[in-house]
């Protein structure tokens, strides 16, 4: 089990990282589409990793608060 202090620190660290990664990938993809080019190879994996981090934070917070 994860206690609430650990869940708070995990949230404070992972949420900004995932938001920055997601926004960076979205902006890079949009910029490439405006230039009529394919997005770079790192865009989709970074977007996927960012979404996985958000789901991980949600699961950690649910287990820390006892939501089942």
WOMOBEL-V174031 format. One record per residue. N is the residue number from 1. RES is the residue in three letters. SS is DSSP state (alpha for helix, beta for strand, coil for the rest). BURIAL is I if it has 16 or more other C-alpha atoms within 10 Angstrom, else O. D_CENTER is the distance of its C-alpha to the mean C-alpha in whole Angstrom. Layout:
{{N/RES/SS/BURIAL/D_CENTER} {N/RES/SS/BURIAL/D_CENTER}}
//
This chain:
{{1/UNK/coil/O/22} {2/UNK/coil/O/20} {3/UNK/coil/O/22} {4/UNK/alpha/O/20} {5/UNK/alpha/O/20} {6/UNK/alpha/O/18} {7/UNK/alpha/I/16} {8/UNK/alpha/O/16} {9/UNK/alpha/O/15} {10/UNK/alpha/O/12} {11/UNK/alpha/I/11} {12/UNK/alpha/O/12} {13/UNK/alpha/O/11} {14/UNK/alpha/I/7} {15/UNK/alpha/I/6} {16/UNK/alpha/O/8} {17/UNK/alpha/O/7} {18/UNK/alpha/I/3} {19/UNK/alpha/I/6} {20/UNK/alpha/O/8} {21/UNK/alpha/I/7} {22/UNK/alpha/I/6} {23/UNK/alpha/O/9} {24/UNK/alpha/O/11} {25/UNK/alpha/I/11} {26/UNK/alpha/I/12} {27/UNK/alpha/O/15} {28/UNK/alpha/I/16} {29/UNK/alpha/I/16} {30/UNK/alpha/O/18} {31/UNK/alpha/O/20} {32/UNK/alpha/O/21} {33/UNK/alpha/O/22} {34/UNK/alpha/O/24} {35/UNK/coil/O/26} {36/UNK/coil/O/27} {37/UNK/coil/O/25} {38/UNK/coil/O/22} {39/UNK/coil/I/19} {40/UNK/coil/O/19} {41/UNK/coil/O/18} {42/UNK/alpha/O/14} {43/UNK/alpha/I/13} {44/UNK/alpha/O/12} {45/UNK/alpha/O/11} {46/UNK/alpha/I/8} {47/UNK/alpha/I/7} {48/UNK/alpha/O/8} {49/UNK/alpha/O/6} {50/UNK/alpha/I/2} {51/UNK/alpha/I/4} {52/UNK/alpha/O/6} {53/UNK/alpha/I/4} {54/UNK/alpha/I/5} {55/UNK/alpha/O/8} {56/UNK/alpha/I/9} {57/UNK/alpha/I/9} {58/UNK/alpha/O/11} {59/UNK/alpha/O/13} {60/UNK/alpha/I/14} {61/UNK/alpha/I/15} {62/UNK/alpha/O/17} {63/UNK/alpha/I/19} {64/UNK/alpha/I/19} {65/UNK/alpha/O/21} {66/UNK/coil/O/23} {67/UNK/coil/O/22} {68/UNK/coil/O/23}}
//
